[in-house]
Amino acid sequence: MVNIVHQWLFTALLGLLHPFFVSVIDINHNQQDRSLEISVRIFTDDLEKTLQQFGKTKVDLLNPADKKATEALLAAYLNKQLHISNDGKAVNCQLLGFEQIKESTWCYLEVENFTGFKSMDIHCELLYDFEKNQINIFHVKNKGTEKSYKLEYPKNTVRFEF
C-alpha cells in the first residue's frame, strides 16, 4: 500500500515538474450550412507567450486592451501556423472570435461555401515556436465519420481520408 502511494506521489511530482503542452483542434464539416467549422483549444498562458513572441507586443487574452488588435494578431498567428487543404486545394480560414473557458482559450474559425471533401491535408505548427514538446490533437468529422490524430513536434503534417 505504501509503495502504491509513493508511486502515485512520484508520478504527480513529475507531472508538476514537466507540464504537458497540448492543443485540441476540432474540424467539422457542416453539410447543412456548407461550411467547415474549426475550434482550436489552447492553454491561455502558452498562447499568450507565443503571441507575445510572434507579435513582439504584450498580450492579455483575458482582458485585452484592444480586442480588435488582439483578434488581428491571433488571426495572423493562426493563419501562419495552421493550413488546411481540401482535396489538394488550400482553404481560407476566417477567425470568428475567441473566448476564455477555464484555463483555455477557444478560437473559432470558419471556411464558408465548403461543399465537402474526400481528403484533407493539414499543416500545423501551433505553438511549435514556443514549446518543442507541443502536441496538437485533431478530431475531424465528415459525413458522420470522425477521425483523430495526434501530431507531435517536429511532425507538422497529417492527412485525413474519408
N, C-alpha and C positions, 0 to 999 in steps of 0.2 A: 504493500500500500504506500509506504513512504517513498519507494522507488518511483512509483507512478506519479506522485505529487512532484517529486524532483524533476522528472522528465517534463511534466506539464509546465512547471515554472521555468525551466531552461528554454523550452520552446517559446513561451511567451516573451521571455527576455530577448531572445534572438529576433523575434518579430518587432520589438521596440527598437532594437539597435539597427536593424536592417529593414526599414519600411519598404512596402511594395509600391510600385508606380504602375498604375493601370488606368486605362480609359476604356469605355464601352461605347461602341458605335452601332446604333440600330438603324438599319436601312429597310424601308418598307415601300413596296410598290402599291400605291393606292389606285386600283384599276378604275374605280368609280369616278374619282376626281382627276384621273390621268396625271398623276404626279408621283414623284419619288420623295418620300418623307424621310429625313435623316435627323437623328438626335445623337448628340455627342455628349457623353458624361465624363467629366474630368475633375479630379480633386482641385478645388479652388486655389489653394496655396501653390500648387505646382503650376497651374495655368497662369496665375498672376506673375510668378517668377519668370516663366517662359515669355510671356507678353512683354514684360519689362525689358528683357534682353532683346527681344525682337524689335520693339518699338523705341527702345532707348528712352523710356519715359516711365514715371511711376504709374502703377496700375492698381486700382482698388475696385474689384468687381462687386463687392458688397455695397459700397457707397461711392459710385463713380462721380467724380466732379463734373464730368461732361459725358453723359451717357451716349450721345451720338458719336463722339470721338472714340470712346471705348468700343462701341459696336463696330466702327470702321476698322479699328486696329484688330479686333477679334476676327472680323470677316477677312481681312488681308492675311492674317496668320493661317486661318483655316483653309483659305483658297491656295495658299502656298504649300501647305503640308498635306492636304487631302485632295486627291484627284480620282475621279470616277469616270470610267469609260463604259458605255452601253454598247455592247456588240461591236467594240472597236472604235466607237466614236466618243470623244470627250464630251461630258455634260457640264453645264454651268450651274453650280450650286449657289443659291442665294441665301444669305443669313436672314432669318426671320426675326431672331432675337435670342436672348439668353435669360436664364433665371437661376437663382440660388435655391437649392434644395439640400438641406442639412450641410454636409461638408463638401458638396459637389456643385459644380456649375454645369448646367444643362444648356447646350447650344442647339438651336433648332434651325435646320436648313431645308430647302425645298428645291426640287427641279420641276418646273411646270411643263405641261404638254409632253408628258412622258408616257409613251404608249406601251412600254413593256420591254422585256429583254430575254435573251436566251443565255447570254453570258455577261458577266460584269467583272471588269478588272479594276482593282483598287490599288492605288499607290498611296501609302500613308506613312508619314514621318512625324505624326503628332507627338510632341514632347521629346523626340529623339535629340533635339538640340539642348535639352535641359538635363535629361537623365538617360544614361546608357542601359539601365535596367528596365526601361519602359516596355510595357506590354499593351497592345491595342487589341481588344476583343471585338470581333464583328459578328453581328446577327443580321442576316439578310433574308427578307421574306419576299417571295414572288409567287403569285397564283396559289396561295395556300400552303406553300412549302417553305420551311425555314432551314437555313444552313448557317453554321457558325464556324469561326476560325480564330485562332489565337496567333497574332502577329507579334513576334518578339524581336527586339533590336538585335542585330542590324538589318534583319529581313524587313523589306518595306513594300512588298507586293503580294497580292493574293488574287486569285481568280475564282469566281463562283459561276458554276454552270447549272442551268435548270432545264 
